[in-house]
Amino acid sequence: MALSKSVDTTYGIAATYWNIGVVQEDYKDQIIDITMYGYATEQSRRDGKSPFSIEKIQITGTEYVADAQRPALYAIIKQRPEFIGATDA
């Protein structure tokens, strides 16, 4: 699973394919840190190319769900301003 959305990067090129690369959960403080990797296209990801953009997302408070699976994390991410309008890829 991944997300499809054109997001401008610091390189002046939009990344259009985003997937969760790293999830780290702090059960005590109820925080989930997510690293999203951005690729030019889905095909570049499938071809084994490196991501050229990284977005860090933190889930806390009422959004926090212990042991959330990837589909649930993507659903939360799609509510963030930078990923509103993203579709499942």
N, CA, C and O atoms as CSV, one atom per row, in Angstrom:
chain,resi,resn,atom,element,x,y,z
A,1,MET,N,N,0.842,-1.176,0.000
A,1,MET,CA,C,0.000,0.000,0.000
A,1,MET,C,C,0.884,1.234,0.000
A,1,MET,O,O,1.995,1.220,0.529
A,2,ALA,N,N,0.377,2.295,-0.597
A,2,ALA,CA,C,1.076,3.572,-0.652
A,2,ALA,C,C,0.037,4.646,-0.950
A,2,ALA,O,O,-1.157,4.365,-1.057
A,3,LEU,N,N,0.512,5.872,-1.082
A,3,LEU,CA,C,-0.380,6.981,-1.417
A,3,LEU,C,C,0.084,7.644,-2.704
A,3,LEU,O,O,1.278,7.715,-2.992
A,4,SER,N,N,-0.873,8.121,-3.462
A,4,SER,CA,C,-0.600,8.869,-4.679
A,4,SER,C,C,-1.077,10.300,-4.474
A,4,SER,O,O,-2.267,10.556,-4.289
A,5,LYS,N,N,-0.117,11.233,-4.513
A,5,LYS,CA,C,-0.429,12.650,-4.410
A,5,LYS,C,C,0.807,13.422,-4.821
A,5,LYS,O,O,1.920,13.097,-4.407
A,6,SER,N,N,0.612,14.439,-5.632
A,6,SER,CA,C,1.725,15.295,-6.039
A,6,SER,C,C,2.016,16.286,-4.914
A,6,SER,O,O,1.170,17.108,-4.562
A,7,VAL,N,N,3.226,16.196,-4.356
A,7,VAL,CA,C,3.653,17.071,-3.265
A,7,VAL,C,C,4.967,17.716,-3.683
A,7,VAL,O,O,5.928,17.023,-4.018
A,8,ASP,N,N,5.006,19.048,-3.663
A,8,ASP,CA,C,6.236,19.753,-4.010
A,8,ASP,C,C,7.338,19.434,-3.009
A,8,ASP,O,O,7.085,19.289,-1.813
A,9,THR,N,N,8.555,19.328,-3.512
A,9,THR,CA,C,9.709,19.046,-2.661
A,9,THR,C,C,10.675,20.226,-2.696
A,9,THR,O,O,10.498,21.165,-3.473
A,10,THR,N,N,11.681,20.165,-1.860
A,10,THR,CA,C,12.686,21.222,-1.824
A,10,THR,C,C,13.543,21.247,-3.080
A,10,THR,O,O,14.285,22.205,-3.301
A,11,TYR,N,N,13.453,20.212,-3.905
A,11,TYR,CA,C,14.220,20.144,-5.143
A,11,TYR,C,C,13.503,20.803,-6.312
A,11,TYR,O,O,14.050,20.886,-7.412
A,12,GLY,N,N,12.274,21.273,-6.078
A,12,GLY,CA,C,11.517,21.897,-7.152
A,12,GLY,C,C,10.834,20.894,-8.055
A,12,GLY,O,O,10.294,21.258,-9.100
A,13,ILE,N,N,10.854,19.635,-7.657
A,13,ILE,CA,C,10.213,18.551,-8.400
A,13,ILE,C,C,9.206,17.904,-7.458
A,13,ILE,O,O,9.509,17.669,-6.288
A,14,ALA,N,N,8.032,17.622,-7.954
A,14,ALA,CA,C,7.013,16.995,-7.117
A,14,ALA,C,C,7.239,15.490,-7.009
A,14,ALA,O,O,7.564,14.824,-7.992
A,15,ALA,N,N,7.064,14.972,-5.802
A,15,ALA,CA,C,7.013,13.530,-5.596
A,15,ALA,C,C,5.545,13.135,-5.692
A,15,ALA,O,O,4.688,13.807,-5.117
A,16,THR,N,N,5.245,12.068,-6.401
A,16,THR,CA,C,3.848,11.685,-6.602
A,16,THR,C,C,3.486,10.349,-5.965
A,16,THR,O,O,2.306,10.006,-5.896
A,17,TYR,N,N,4.470,9.591,-5.499
A,17,TYR,CA,C,4.219,8.277,-4.916
A,17,TYR,C,C,4.879,8.240,-3.540
A,17,TYR,O,O,6.082,8.468,-3.411
A,18,TRP,N,N,4.075,7.950,-2.512
A,18,TRP,CA,C,4.554,7.999,-1.134
A,18,TRP,C,C,4.282,6.682,-0.423
A,18,TRP,O,O,3.175,6.148,-0.485
A,19,ASN,N,N,5.302,6.164,0.254
A,19,ASN,CA,C,5.052,4.977,1.068
A,19,ASN,C,C,5.698,5.133,2.439
A,19,ASN,O,O,6.648,5.893,2.630
A,20,ILE,N,N,5.142,4.381,3.381
A,20,ILE,CA,C,5.685,4.381,4.737
A,20,ILE,C,C,6.977,3.590,4.717
A,20,ILE,O,O,7.002,2.427,4.314
A,21,GLY,N,N,8.054,4.234,5.156
A,21,GLY,CA,C,9.348,3.570,5.191
A,21,GLY,C,C,9.743,3.132,6.584
A,21,GLY,O,O,10.371,2.088,6.758
A,22,VAL,N,N,9.373,3.935,7.592
A,22,VAL,CA,C,9.769,3.652,8.971
A,22,VAL,C,C,8.608,4.019,9.889
A,22,VAL,O,O,7.975,5.062,9.726
A,23,VAL,N,N,8.339,3.142,10.857
A,23,VAL,CA,C,7.364,3.422,11.906
A,23,VAL,C,C,8.038,3.125,13.236
A,23,VAL,O,O,8.583,2.041,13.446
A,24,GLN,N,N,7.990,4.108,14.130
A,24,GLN,CA,C,8.549,3.912,15.467
A,24,GLN,C,C,7.480,4.320,16.467
A,24,GLN,O,O,6.922,5.414,16.374
A,25,GLU,N,N,7.194,3.447,17.421
A,25,GLU,CA,C,6.111,3.708,18.367
A,25,GLU,C,C,6.647,3.788,19.791
A,25,GLU,O,O,7.433,2.945,20.223
A,26,ASP,N,N,6.210,4.809,20.506
A,26,ASP,CA,C,6.532,4.995,21.922
A,26,ASP,C,C,5.246,4.745,22.698
A,26,ASP,O,O,4.375,5.612,22.768
A,27,TYR,N,N,5.135,3.559,23.276
A,27,TYR,CA,C,3.912,3.179,23.973
A,27,TYR,C,C,3.686,4.025,25.228
A,27,TYR,O,O,2.551,4.385,25.539
A,28,LYS,N,N,4.746,4.336,25.934
A,28,LYS,CA,C,4.627,5.100,27.175
A,28,LYS,C,C,4.050,6.484,26.930
A,28,LYS,O,O,3.111,6.898,27.610
A,29,ASP,N,N,4.614,7.208,25.952
A,29,ASP,CA,C,4.159,8.574,25.671
A,29,ASP,C,C,3.080,8.629,24.596
A,29,ASP,O,O,2.599,9.709,24.257
A,30,GLN,N,N,2.699,7.480,24.062
A,30,GLN,CA,C,1.663,7.362,23.042
A,30,GLN,C,C,1.934,8.256,21.827
A,30,GLN,O,O,1.166,9.156,21.488
A,31,ILE,N,N,3.067,7.953,21.196
A,31,ILE,CA,C,3.508,8.688,20.007
A,31,ILE,C,C,3.913,7.678,18.940
A,31,ILE,O,O,4.590,6.690,19.225
A,32,ILE,N,N,3.495,7.938,17.720
A,32,ILE,CA,C,3.966,7.154,16.577
A,32,ILE,C,C,4.677,8.117,15.632
A,32,ILE,O,O,4.081,9.084,15.157
A,33,ASP,N,N,5.945,7.850,15.362
A,33,ASP,CA,C,6.718,8.622,14.402
A,33,ASP,C,C,6.786,7.827,13.103
A,33,ASP,O,O,7.177,6.660,13.093
A,34,ILE,N,N,6.402,8.476,12.012
A,34,ILE,CA,C,6.371,7.826,10.705
A,34,ILE,C,C,7.279,8.587,9.749
A,34,ILE,O,O,7.263,9.817,9.710
A,35,THR,N,N,8.064,7.852,8.986
A,35,THR,CA,C,8.858,8.438,7.918
A,35,THR,C,C,8.250,7.979,6.600
A,35,THR,O,O,8.178,6.784,6.311
A,36,MET,N,N,7.813,8.962,5.801
A,36,MET,CA,C,7.247,8.692,4.481
A,36,MET,C,C,8.322,8.962,3.440
A,36,MET,O,O,9.011,9.980,3.498
A,37,TYR,N,N,8.463,8.041,2.483
A,37,TYR,CA,C,9.407,8.212,1.387
A,37,TYR,C,C,8.648,8.640,0.140
A,37,TYR,O,O,7.642,8.032,-0.226
A,38,GLY,N,N,9.136,9.688,-0.506
A,38,GLY,CA,C,8.512,10.197,-1.717
A,38,GLY,C,C,9.338,9.892,-2.954
A,38,GLY,O,O,10.547,10.122,-2.985
A,39,TYR,N,N,8.673,9.374,-3.963
A,39,TYR,CA,C,9.307,9.014,-5.236
A,39,TYR,C,C,8.682,9.831,-6.363
A,39,TYR,O,O,7.562,10.327,-6.239
A,40,ALA,N,N,9.406,9.960,-7.440
A,40,ALA,CA,C,8.883,10.688,-8.599
A,40,ALA,C,C,7.612,10.013,-9.109
A,40,ALA,O,O,6.627,10.685,-9.414
A,41,THR,N,N,7.637,8.694,-9.198
A,41,THR,CA,C,6.501,7.927,-9.713
A,41,THR,C,C,6.459,6.569,-9.020
A,41,THR,O,O,7.426,6.161,-8.377
A,42,GLU,N,N,5.352,5.884,-9.152
A,42,GLU,CA,C,5.251,4.520,-8.644
A,42,GLU,C,C,6.257,3.619,-9.355
A,42,GLU,O,O,6.867,2.750,-8.733
A,43,GLN,N,N,6.425,3.825,-10.644
A,43,GLN,CA,C,7.361,2.997,-11.408
A,43,GLN,C,C,8.790,3.161,-10.900
A,43,GLN,O,O,9.536,2.183,-10.845
A,44,SER,N,N,9.183,4.371,-10.528
A,44,SER,CA,C,10.542,4.560,-10.011
A,44,SER,C,C,10.733,3.783,-8.710
A,44,SER,O,O,11.816,3.253,-8.463
A,45,ARG,N,N,9.703,3.709,-7.883
A,45,ARG,CA,C,9.770,2.897,-6.660
A,45,ARG,C,C,9.901,1.423,-7.022
A,45,ARG,O,O,10.729,0.713,-6.452
A,46,ARG,N,N,9.089,0.965,-7.966
A,46,ARG,CA,C,9.117,-0.445,-8.366
A,46,ARG,C,C,10.450,-0.821,-9.016
A,46,ARG,O,O,10.884,-1.971,-8.943
A,47,ASP,N,N,11.096,0.168,-9.653
A,47,ASP,CA,C,12.399,-0.067,-10.289
A,47,ASP,C,C,13.549,-0.032,-9.290
A,47,ASP,O,O,14.708,-0.188,-9.674
A,48,GLY,N,N,13.238,0.171,-8.012
A,48,GLY,CA,C,14.265,0.169,-6.981
A,48,GLY,C,C,15.031,1.470,-6.852
A,48,GLY,O,O,16.096,1.501,-6.237
A,49,LYS,N,N,14.509,2.541,-7.420
A,49,LYS,CA,C,15.165,3.840,-7.295
A,49,LYS,C,C,15.046,4.347,-5.860
A,49,LYS,O,O,14.158,3.921,-5.122
A,50,SER,N,N,15.923,5.240,-5.470
A,50,SER,CA,C,15.900,5.799,-4.125
A,50,SER,C,C,14.859,6.918,-4.031
A,50,SER,O,O,14.618,7.627,-5.007
A,51,PRO,N,N,14.248,7.073,-2.861
A,51,PRO,CA,C,13.334,8.205,-2.689
A,51,PRO,C,C,14.131,9.500,-2.708
A,51,PRO,O,O,15.291,9.524,-2.296
A,52,PHE,N,N,13.516,10.574,-3.183
A,52,PHE,CA,C,14.230,11.845,-3.170
A,52,PHE,C,C,13.579,12.856,-2.240
A,52,PHE,O,O,13.995,14.013,-2.183
A,53,SER,N,N,12.563,12.420,-1.514
A,53,SER,CA,C,11.942,13.283,-0.526
A,53,SER,C,C,11.521,12.445,0.671
A,53,SER,O,O,11.143,11.281,0.536
A,54,ILE,N,N,11.593,13.057,1.835
A,54,ILE,CA,C,11.197,12.393,3.072
A,54,ILE,C,C,10.298,13.339,3.851
A,54,ILE,O,O,10.622,14.514,4.028
A,55,GLU,N,N,9.173,12.823,4.313
A,55,GLU,CA,C,8.260,13.578,5.174
A,55,GLU,C,C,8.196,12.856,6.507
A,55,GLU,O,O,8.034,11.636,6.555
A,56,LYS,N,N,8.324,13.608,7.587
A,56,LYS,CA,C,8.199,13.058,8.939
A,56,LYS,C,C,6.819,13.420,9.464
A,56,LYS,O,O,6.405,14.578,9.395
A,57,ILE,N,N,6.118,12.440,9.983
A,57,ILE,CA,C,4.777,12.639,10.515
A,57,ILE,C,C,4.736,12.050,11.914
A,57,ILE,O,O,5.246,10.955,12.151
A,58,GLN,N,N,4.123,12.784,12.845
A,58,GLN,CA,C,3.989,12.300,14.212
A,58,GLN,C,C,2.505,12.195,14.561
A,58,GLN,O,O,1.733,13.131,14.355
A,59,ILE,N,N,2.133,11.050,15.085
A,59,ILE,CA,C,0.756,10.808,15.498
A,59,ILE,C,C,0.730,10.760,17.023
A,59,ILE,O,O,1.431,9.960,17.644
A,60,THR,N,N,-0.086,11.624,17.614
A,60,THR,CA,C,-0.199,11.705,19.068
A,60,THR,C,C,-1.651,12.003,19.438
A,60,THR,O,O,-2.518,12.119,18.572
A,61,GLY,N,N,-1.889,12.123,20.717
A,61,GLY,CA,C,-3.199,12.556,21.197
A,61,GLY,C,C,-4.316,11.607,20.794
A,61,GLY,O,O,-4.163,10.387,20.863
A,62,THR,N,N,-5.430,12.170,20.376
A,62,THR,CA,C,-6.611,11.368,20.052
A,62,THR,C,C,-6.418,10.534,18.788
A,62,THR,O,O,-7.162,9.579,18.564
A,63,GLU,N,N,-5.437,10.876,17.962
A,63,GLU,CA,C,-5.163,10.084,16.757
A,63,GLU,C,C,-4.397,8.799,17.067
A,63,GLU,O,O,-4.411,7.852,16.281
A,64,TYR,N,N,-3.735,8.779,18.210
A,64,TYR,CA,C,-2.892,7.631,18.567
A,64,TYR,C,C,-3.730,6.386,18.800
A,64,TYR,O,O,-4.723,6.412,19.526
A,65,VAL,N,N,-3.312,5.296,18.170
A,65,VAL,CA,C,-3.898,3.977,18.381
A,65,VAL,C,C,-2.728,3.012,18.523
A,65,VAL,O,O,-1.925,2.868,17.600
A,66,ALA,N,N,-2.628,2.357,19.660
A,66,ALA,CA,C,-1.523,1.428,19.891
A,66,ALA,C,C,-1.539,0.314,18.855
A,66,ALA,O,O,-2.591,-0.230,18.520
A,67,ASP,N,N,-0.366,-0.009,18.360
A,67,ASP,CA,C,-0.174,-1.113,17.408
A,67,ASP,C,C,-0.982,-0.957,16.118
A,67,ASP,O,O,-1.402,-1.954,15.530
A,68,ALA,N,N,-1.200,0.271,15.677
A,68,ALA,CA,C,-1.951,0.510,14.434
A,68,ALA,C,C,-1.229,-0.149,13.261
A,68,ALA,O,O,-0.005,-0.076,13.152
A,69,GLN,N,N,-1.989,-0.783,12.401
A,69,GLN,CA,C,-1.442,-1.418,11.204
A,69,GLN,C,C,-1.312,-0.373,10.094
A,69,GLN,O,O,-1.877,0.717,10.187
A,70,ARG,N,N,-0.577,-0.712,9.063
A,70,ARG,CA,C,-0.298,0.241,7.978
A,70,ARG,C,C,-1.546,0.842,7.344
A,70,ARG,O,O,-1.562,2.053,7.123
A,71,PRO,N,N,-2.597,0.075,7.037
A,71,PRO,CA,C,-3.785,0.703,6.449
A,71,PRO,C,C,-4.370,1.801,7.346
A,71,PRO,O,O,-4.812,2.839,6.854
A,72,ALA,N,N,-4.369,1.565,8.659
A,72,ALA,CA,C,-4.873,2.580,9.587
A,72,ALA,C,C,-3.957,3.805,9.612
A,72,ALA,O,O,-4.434,4.936,9.705
A,73,LEU,N,N,-2.658,3.583,9.530
A,73,LEU,CA,C,-1.718,4.706,9.507
A,73,LEU,C,C,-1.894,5.537,8.242
A,73,LEU,O,O,-1.881,6.766,8.304
A,74,TYR,N,N,-2.058,4.880,7.098
A,74,TYR,CA,C,-2.296,5.621,5.856
A,74,TYR,C,C,-3.583,6.443,5.949
A,74,TYR,O,O,-3.636,7.568,5.454
A,75,ALA,N,N,-4.611,5.889,6.576
A,75,ALA,CA,C,-5.870,6.629,6.721
A,75,ALA,C,C,-5.671,7.890,7.557
A,75,ALA,O,O,-6.243,8.936,7.248
A,76,ILE,N,N,-4.869,7.797,8.604
A,76,ILE,CA,C,-4.566,8.976,9.429
A,76,ILE,C,C,-3.736,9.970,8.634
A,76,ILE,O,O,-4.003,11.171,8.683
A,77,ILE,N,N,-2.742,9.498,7.908
A,77,ILE,CA,C,-1.866,10.372,7.123
A,77,ILE,C,C,-2.674,11.157,6.087
A,77,ILE,O,O,-2.393,12.330,5.842
A,78,LYS,N,N,-3.683,10.512,5.475
A,78,LYS,CA,C,-4.486,11.192,4.446
A,78,LYS,C,C,-5.306,12.347,5.015
A,78,LYS,O,O,-5.874,13.131,4.254
A,79,GLN,N,N,-5.374,12.463,6.330
A,79,GLN,CA,C,-6.075,13.585,6.955
A,79,GLN,C,C,-5.144,14.764,7.241
A,79,GLN,O,O,-5.604,15.838,7.627
A,80,ARG,N,N,-3.857,14.571,7.057
A,80,ARG,CA,C,-2.875,15.644,7.282
A,80,ARG,C,C,-2.924,16.628,6.126
A,80,ARG,O,O,-3.139,16.222,4.983
A,81,PRO,N,N,-2.727,17.922,6.400
A,81,PRO,CA,C,-2.838,18.936,5.336
A,81,PRO,C,C,-2.035,18.623,4.076
A,81,PRO,O,O,-2.530,18.829,2.968
A,82,GLU,N,N,-0.801,18.127,4.223
A,82,GLU,CA,C,0.040,17.882,3.049
A,82,GLU,C,C,-0.427,16.675,2.234
A,82,GLU,O,O,-0.008,16.507,1.089
A,83,PHE,N,N,-1.292,15.831,2.813
A,83,PHE,CA,C,-1.750,14.650,2.088
A,83,PHE,C,C,-3.265,14.607,1.881
A,83,PHE,O,O,-3.800,13.576,1.475
A,84,ILE,N,N,-3.952,15.693,2.150
A,84,ILE,CA,C,-5.402,15.745,1.862
A,84,ILE,C,C,-5.578,15.575,0.369
A,84,ILE,O,O,-4.889,16.218,-0.423
A,85,GLY,N,N,-6.487,14.724,-0.009
A,85,GLY,CA,C,-6.746,14.454,-1.428
A,85,GLY,C,C,-5.914,13.303,-1.974
A,85,GLY,O,O,-6.074,12.929,-3.136
A,86,ALA,N,N,-5.032,12.735,-1.161
A,86,ALA,CA,C,-4.228,11.594,-1.610
A,86,ALA,C,C,-5.137,10.393,-1.818
A,86,ALA,O,O,-6.145,10.229,-1.131
A,87,THR,N,N,-4.763,9.564,-2.774
A,87,THR,CA,C,-5.508,8.338,-3.023
A,87,THR,C,C,-4.609,7.137,-2.761
A,87,THR,O,O,-3.383,7.240,-2.802
A,88,ASP,N,N,-5.236,6.002,-2.492
A,88,ASP,CA,C,-4.475,4.777,-2.268
A,88,ASP,C,C,-3.822,4.345,-3.573
A,88,ASP,O,O,-4.427,4.412,-4.643
A,89,ALA,N,N,-2.587,3.904,-3.463
A,89,ALA,CA,C,-1.853,3.462,-4.648
A,89,ALA,C,C,-1.380,2.042,-4.462
A,89,ALA,O,O,-0.739,1.483,-5.352
